[in-house]
Amino acid sequence: MALLNFRKKVDEAAGVNPQLETFLDGYSIEIMPRTAEKVEDFTALLPKGTRVYIAHIEGTPIEDMVATAKRLSNDGYPVMPHFPARIIKDAATLENWIAMYQGEAGVDQALLLAGGVTTPHGDFHSSMQLLENGAFDRAGFKRLHVAGHPEGNKDIDPKGGTAMVDEALRWKQKFSETTDAEMALATQFAFESGPIIEWADSLKEAGITIPIHIGIAGPAKLQTMIKFAIACGVGPSLKVLQKRAKDVTKLLLPFEPTNVLTELAAHKAANPDSNIERVHFFPLGGIKTNANWAIEHGGASAVPAAEG
């Protein structure tokens, strides 16, 4: 029955844009413990092997993070928990978290970031310090992702420039050449393909060869999208949402990533050596909504594990 379902979906996807289908292959998605609780069966939504990031928000107990990782791992999904430097008290805490994730959920990959906390809780304030500590290499982690910012980061460069962000990327590039772990840049979401492509090309020209997993906001109500975009410091591409908000007939309709992803897919097809490697979804309108959009537009690349 599963095979028949799979064939049916592929047939139904005959009208799917083949470039977009290819670009969505191997996409990843981000969840939180509280959003994961609302999903009855991930295998009915996500393709086999989908990398699932687990966002660690300040105040979330590590036990909840590990339990969510264990559930997803048991479902057959590779899990990539966040390690926000500013909420990790010290090296002992870092090593304890790593041991818990490994021992209980078989985790061997992580996203390292500074974290959205103004005052560090302890010894760490940047992802570079976490990398420099060496705990992930000692534990044999196979993948270490770090944050990327196509439109800058005002937390790092308050005046809107990119000098400090660029310096950090150069440091991470050098680190990527010494670690056995595979690295990638998982980026903040943006809404226009032009700035994303320009940023990716500028990194390549600067000798930053770490692959890019481009952040994309999944379908959500326009008001929700604008709220998250402002809170997350999205840059010039925010005007795409603001322009749409002026059209009252579209205010209640969900904003979908179809246009930006179609354009990025076309760019990747025309430039196969582009450093934009994968799509990473932020499911701002919900995990089910995001997964169903991918199923509708991704063809064979988005068939849920339960049907494949």
C-alpha positions as CSV (number, residue, x, y, z in Angstrom):
1,M,0.0,0.0,0.0
2,A,2.8,2.4,0.8
3,L,4.4,1.9,-2.6
4,L,1.1,2.6,-4.3
5,N,0.7,5.8,-2.2
6,F,4.1,6.9,-3.2
7,R,3.4,6.4,-6.9
8,K,0.2,8.2,-6.5
9,K,1.9,11.2,-5.0
10,V,4.6,11.2,-7.7
11,D,1.9,11.1,-10.3
12,E,0.0,13.9,-8.7
13,A,3.2,15.9,-8.6
14,A,3.5,15.9,-12.3
15,G,2.9,19.6,-12.4
16,V,5.6,20.3,-9.7
17,N,8.4,22.6,-10.8
18,P,11.4,20.1,-11.3
19,Q,13.9,22.7,-10.2
20,L,12.1,23.4,-7.0
21,E,11.6,19.7,-6.4
22,T,15.4,19.2,-6.7
23,F,16.2,22.2,-4.5
24,L,13.9,20.9,-1.7
25,D,15.6,17.5,-1.6
26,G,17.1,17.0,1.8
27,Y,15.4,20.1,3.4
28,S,15.6,20.5,7.1
29,I,13.1,22.0,9.6
30,E,13.2,23.6,13.0
31,I,11.0,22.8,16.0
32,M,10.8,23.4,19.7
33,P,9.7,20.9,22.4
34,R,6.4,22.6,22.8
35,T,5.6,22.6,19.1
36,A,6.7,19.0,18.8
37,E,4.1,18.0,21.4
38,K,1.4,19.1,18.9
39,V,2.5,16.7,16.3
40,E,1.1,13.2,16.6
41,D,3.3,11.5,14.0
42,F,6.3,13.1,12.4
43,T,6.6,10.3,9.8
44,A,3.3,11.3,8.3
45,L,4.7,14.8,7.6
46,L,8.4,14.7,7.0
47,P,10.5,12.7,4.5
48,K,12.8,10.0,5.6
49,G,16.1,11.3,6.8
50,T,14.9,14.9,7.3
51,R,17.3,16.8,9.6
52,V,15.3,18.2,12.5
53,Y,16.8,21.2,14.4
54,I,15.5,21.6,18.0
55,A,15.6,25.2,19.1
56,H,16.7,25.7,22.7
57,I,14.8,28.8,24.0
58,E,16.0,30.3,27.3
59,G,14.2,28.6,30.2
60,T,13.6,25.3,28.4
61,P,14.9,22.5,30.6
62,I,17.6,20.4,29.0
63,E,15.5,17.3,29.9
64,D,12.7,18.5,27.6
65,M,15.2,19.1,24.8
66,V,16.7,15.6,25.2
67,A,13.3,13.9,25.4
68,T,12.2,15.6,22.1
69,A,15.5,14.6,20.5
70,K,15.0,11.0,21.7
71,R,11.5,10.9,20.2
72,L,12.6,12.2,16.8
73,S,15.6,9.9,16.8
74,N,13.4,6.9,17.5
75,D,11.3,7.9,14.5
76,G,14.4,7.7,12.4
77,Y,15.2,11.4,12.0
78,P,18.7,12.8,12.5
79,V,18.5,15.5,15.2
80,M,20.4,18.7,15.4
81,P,19.8,20.5,18.8
82,H,20.8,24.1,19.3
83,F,23.6,24.9,21.7
84,P,23.1,28.6,22.5
85,A,26.4,29.8,24.0
86,R,24.9,32.5,26.3
87,I,22.7,30.1,28.2
88,I,25.4,27.5,28.8
89,K,26.9,28.2,32.2
90,D,30.3,26.6,31.8
91,A,32.4,23.9,30.2
92,A,31.1,21.2,32.6
93,T,27.5,22.1,31.6
94,L,28.4,21.9,27.9
95,E,29.9,18.5,28.3
96,N,26.9,17.3,30.3
97,W,24.5,18.4,27.6
98,I,26.6,16.7,24.9
99,A,26.7,13.5,27.0
100,M,22.9,13.6,27.6
101,Y,22.1,14.0,24.0
102,Q,24.5,11.3,22.9
103,G,23.6,8.8,25.6
104,E,19.8,9.2,25.4
105,A,19.2,10.1,21.8
106,G,22.3,9.2,19.8
107,V,22.9,12.8,18.7
108,D,26.1,13.5,16.7
109,Q,25.4,16.9,15.3
110,A,24.7,20.4,16.6
111,L,23.9,24.0,15.7
112,L,26.1,26.3,17.6
113,L,25.0,30.0,18.0
114,A,25.4,32.9,20.4
115,G,21.7,32.8,21.4
116,G,19.2,35.5,21.8
117,V,20.2,36.5,25.4
118,T,21.7,39.9,26.1
119,T,23.6,38.9,29.2
120,P,25.5,35.6,29.2
121,H,24.5,33.1,32.0
122,G,28.1,32.1,32.4
123,D,31.5,31.6,30.6
124,F,30.3,31.6,27.0
125,H,29.1,34.4,24.8
126,S,29.8,33.2,21.2
127,S,29.6,30.0,19.0
128,M,33.3,30.4,18.4
129,Q,34.0,29.8,22.1
130,L,32.0,26.6,21.9
131,L,33.9,25.4,18.9
132,E,37.2,26.4,20.5
133,N,36.4,24.4,23.6
134,G,36.8,21.2,21.6
135,A,34.1,19.3,23.4
136,F,32.2,18.5,20.2
137,D,35.3,17.1,18.5
138,R,36.2,15.1,21.5
139,A,32.7,13.6,21.5
140,G,33.1,12.7,17.8
141,F,30.3,14.9,16.5
142,K,29.9,14.5,12.7
143,R,28.2,17.8,11.9
144,L,28.6,21.3,13.4
145,H,26.5,24.0,11.9
146,V,26.8,27.7,12.7
147,A,24.6,30.7,12.1
148,G,24.7,32.8,8.9
149,H,23.1,36.3,8.3
150,P,22.4,37.2,4.7
151,E,21.1,40.6,5.7
152,G,23.5,41.3,8.6
153,N,23.0,41.0,12.4
154,K,22.5,44.1,14.5
155,D,23.2,42.1,17.7
156,I,26.8,41.7,16.3
157,D,27.1,44.8,14.2
158,P,24.7,47.4,15.9
159,K,25.4,50.0,13.2
160,G,24.2,47.8,10.5
161,G,27.5,46.9,9.0
162,T,29.0,43.4,8.5
163,A,32.6,43.9,9.7
164,M,32.3,41.8,12.9
165,V,30.0,39.2,11.2
166,D,32.6,38.8,8.4
167,E,35.4,38.5,10.9
168,A,33.6,35.7,12.7
169,L,32.9,33.9,9.4
170,R,36.6,34.0,8.5
171,W,37.4,32.4,11.9
172,K,34.8,29.7,11.4
173,Q,36.2,29.0,7.9
174,K,39.6,28.4,9.4
175,F,38.1,26.2,12.1
176,S,36.2,24.2,9.4
177,E,39.6,23.3,7.9
178,T,40.8,21.8,11.2
179,T,37.8,19.8,12.5
180,D,36.7,16.4,11.3
181,A,33.1,17.5,11.5
182,E,31.2,18.7,8.4
183,M,30.2,22.3,8.7
184,A,27.5,24.5,7.2
185,L,26.0,27.9,7.7
186,A,22.3,27.7,8.7
187,T,21.0,31.2,8.0
188,Q,18.4,33.6,9.3
189,F,15.4,33.7,7.0
190,A,14.9,36.3,4.3
191,F,12.2,37.0,1.8
192,E,14.0,38.0,-1.4
193,S,16.3,35.9,-3.5
194,G,18.4,38.7,-4.7
195,P,20.1,39.7,-1.4
196,I,20.5,36.0,-0.5
197,I,22.3,35.2,-3.8
198,E,24.4,38.4,-3.5
199,W,25.5,37.5,0.0
200,A,26.3,33.9,-0.9
201,D,28.4,35.0,-3.9
202,S,30.2,37.5,-1.7
203,L,31.2,34.8,0.8
204,K,32.5,32.6,-2.0
205,E,34.6,35.5,-3.3
206,A,36.0,36.1,0.2
207,G,37.1,32.5,0.4
208,I,34.4,31.3,2.7
209,T,33.6,27.9,1.3
210,I,31.3,26.6,4.1
211,P,28.1,25.3,2.5
212,I,25.0,27.4,3.0
213,H,21.7,26.0,4.3
214,I,19.5,28.9,3.5
215,G,16.8,29.8,6.1
216,I,13.3,30.2,4.7
217,A,10.1,31.1,6.6
218,G,7.4,28.5,6.1
219,P,3.8,29.5,5.3
220,A,2.2,31.7,7.9
221,K,-0.3,34.5,8.3
222,L,1.1,37.8,7.1
223,Q,0.8,39.4,10.6
224,T,2.6,36.5,12.2
225,M,5.4,36.7,9.5
226,I,5.9,40.4,10.1
227,K,6.0,40.0,13.9
228,F,8.7,37.3,13.6
229,A,10.6,39.1,10.9
230,I,10.9,42.3,13.1
231,A,11.8,40.3,16.2
232,C,14.5,38.3,14.4
233,G,16.1,41.4,12.8
234,V,15.3,40.6,9.2
235,G,16.8,43.3,7.0
236,P,15.9,44.9,3.6
237,S,13.8,42.0,2.4
238,L,11.2,42.8,5.1
239,K,9.9,45.3,2.5
240,V,8.4,42.3,0.6
241,L,6.0,41.8,3.6
242,Q,5.4,45.5,4.1
243,K,4.4,45.9,0.5
244,R,2.0,43.0,0.7
245,A,0.5,44.3,4.0
246,K,-0.7,47.4,2.1
247,D,-3.0,45.2,0.1
248,V,-6.0,44.7,2.5
249,T,-7.3,41.8,0.3
250,K,-4.2,39.8,1.2
251,L,-3.9,40.6,4.9
252,L,-5.7,37.4,6.0
253,L,-4.1,35.1,3.4
254,P,-1.0,33.1,4.4
255,F,2.3,34.3,3.0
256,E,4.1,31.4,1.3
257,P,7.7,31.0,0.3
258,T,6.9,29.8,-3.2
259,N,8.3,32.8,-5.1
260,V,11.6,33.1,-3.2
261,L,12.3,29.4,-3.3
262,T,11.4,29.1,-7.0
263,E,13.9,31.9,-7.8
264,L,16.6,30.3,-5.6
265,A,15.9,26.9,-7.2
266,A,16.3,28.4,-10.7
267,H,19.6,30.1,-9.6
268,K,20.9,26.8,-8.2
269,A,19.9,25.0,-11.4
270,A,21.8,27.5,-13.5
271,N,24.7,27.6,-11.1
272,P,25.2,24.1,-9.7
273,D,28.5,25.1,-8.1
274,S,26.6,27.7,-5.9
275,N,27.5,27.5,-2.2
276,I,23.7,27.5,-1.5
277,E,23.3,23.8,-0.7
278,R,20.1,23.1,1.2
279,V,16.8,24.7,2.4
280,H,16.2,25.1,6.1
281,F,12.6,25.8,7.1
282,F,11.4,27.9,10.0
283,P,7.8,26.7,10.4
284,L,6.4,30.0,11.6
285,G,2.8,29.0,10.7
286,G,3.2,25.5,12.3
287,I,5.0,22.3,11.4
288,K,2.0,20.7,9.7
289,T,1.4,23.7,7.6
290,N,5.0,23.9,6.5
291,A,5.3,20.1,5.8
292,N,2.1,20.2,3.8
293,W,3.4,23.1,1.7
294,A,6.5,21.0,1.0
295,I,4.5,18.0,0.1
296,E,2.4,20.0,-2.4
297,H,5.5,21.7,-4.0
298,G,8.3,19.2,-3.5
299,G,7.1,16.1,-5.4
300,A,9.3,13.1,-4.7
301,S,11.6,15.2,-2.5
302,A,8.9,15.7,0.1
303,V,7.1,12.4,0.4
304,P,6.5,11.6,4.1
305,A,8.5,8.7,5.5
306,A,5.3,6.9,6.3
307,E,4.3,6.8,2.6
308,G,7.7,6.4,1.1
